[in-house]
């Protein structure tokens, strides 16, 4: 079974990827959606819920209330497993 230990080179690559301007922009948009849900009382810190974008930000979706829903963290983060052809 492969080890889950992250080598320094792997950590550096992750940090460089996360610092790319397009990744920063996406992270800012996701955090903004979360802040709006917190303010509206739809989620709480540490509650295991994610703000789900019905139309993904990558596909031109927005942070408008009509494009957002609250899902469990497990369900929201497992969608790639349900659509392996998209992310082969």
C-alpha positions in Angstrom: 0.0 0.0 0.0 1.5 3.4 -0.9 2.6 5.7 1.8 0.7 9.0 2.4 3.8 10.8 3.5 4.3 14.0 1.5 7.9 14.5 0.4 9.4 18.0 0.4 9.3 18.0 -3.4 5.6 17.1 -3.4 4.9 19.8 -0.9 6.8 22.4 -3.0 4.8 21.4 -6.1 1.5 21.7 -4.2 2.5 25.1 -2.9 3.5 26.3 -6.3 0.2 25.1 -7.8 -1.8 26.8 -5.1 0.0 30.1 -5.6 -0.9 30.2 -9.3 -3.1 33.3 -10.0 -6.0 31.2 -11.4 -6.0 29.0 -8.4 -5.9 31.9 -6.0 -8.9 33.5 -7.9 -10.9 30.2 -7.6 -10.1 29.9 -3.9 -11.2 33.5 -3.3 -14.5 32.8 -5.0 -15.1 29.6 -3.0 -14.3 31.3 0.3 -16.6 34.2 -0.6 -19.5 31.7 -1.2 -18.7 30.1 2.2 -18.7 33.5 4.0 -22.1 34.4 2.5 -23.5 31.0 3.7 -22.1 31.6 7.2 -23.6 35.1 7.3 -27.0 33.7 6.3 -26.8 31.0 9.0 -26.9 28.1 6.5 -23.6 26.6 7.6 -21.4 26.8 10.7 -17.7 26.4 11.2 -16.7 22.8 11.6 -20.2 21.4 10.7 -19.0 19.1 7.9 -21.0 21.0 5.2 -19.7 22.4 2.0 -21.2 25.1 -0.2 -21.8 23.4 -3.6 -21.9 25.3 -6.9 -24.6 23.7 -9.1 -22.8 25.1 -12.1 -19.1 25.0 -11.3 -17.1 28.2 -11.3 -14.8 26.6 -13.9 -17.8 26.2 -16.2 -18.9 29.9 -15.8 -21.0 29.5 -12.6 -21.3 32.3 -10.2 -21.7 32.8 -6.4 -25.3 33.9 -6.8 -27.7 32.3 -4.3 -29.5 30.4 -7.1 -26.3 28.6 -8.1 -25.4 27.5 -4.5 -26.6 24.7 -2.3 -25.4 23.2 0.9 -24.2 19.6 0.8 -22.3 17.3 3.1 -18.5 17.5 2.7 -18.4 13.8 1.7 -21.0 14.2 -1.1 -19.6 17.4 -2.5 -16.0 16.2 -2.6 -16.8 12.8 -4.1 -18.2 13.9 -7.4 -15.0 13.2 -9.3 -15.4 9.5 -8.4 -18.9 9.5 -9.9 -17.6 11.1 -13.1 -14.3 9.4 -13.9 -14.4 10.1 -17.6 -14.2 13.9 -16.9 -11.0 13.5 -14.8 -9.5 10.3 -16.2 
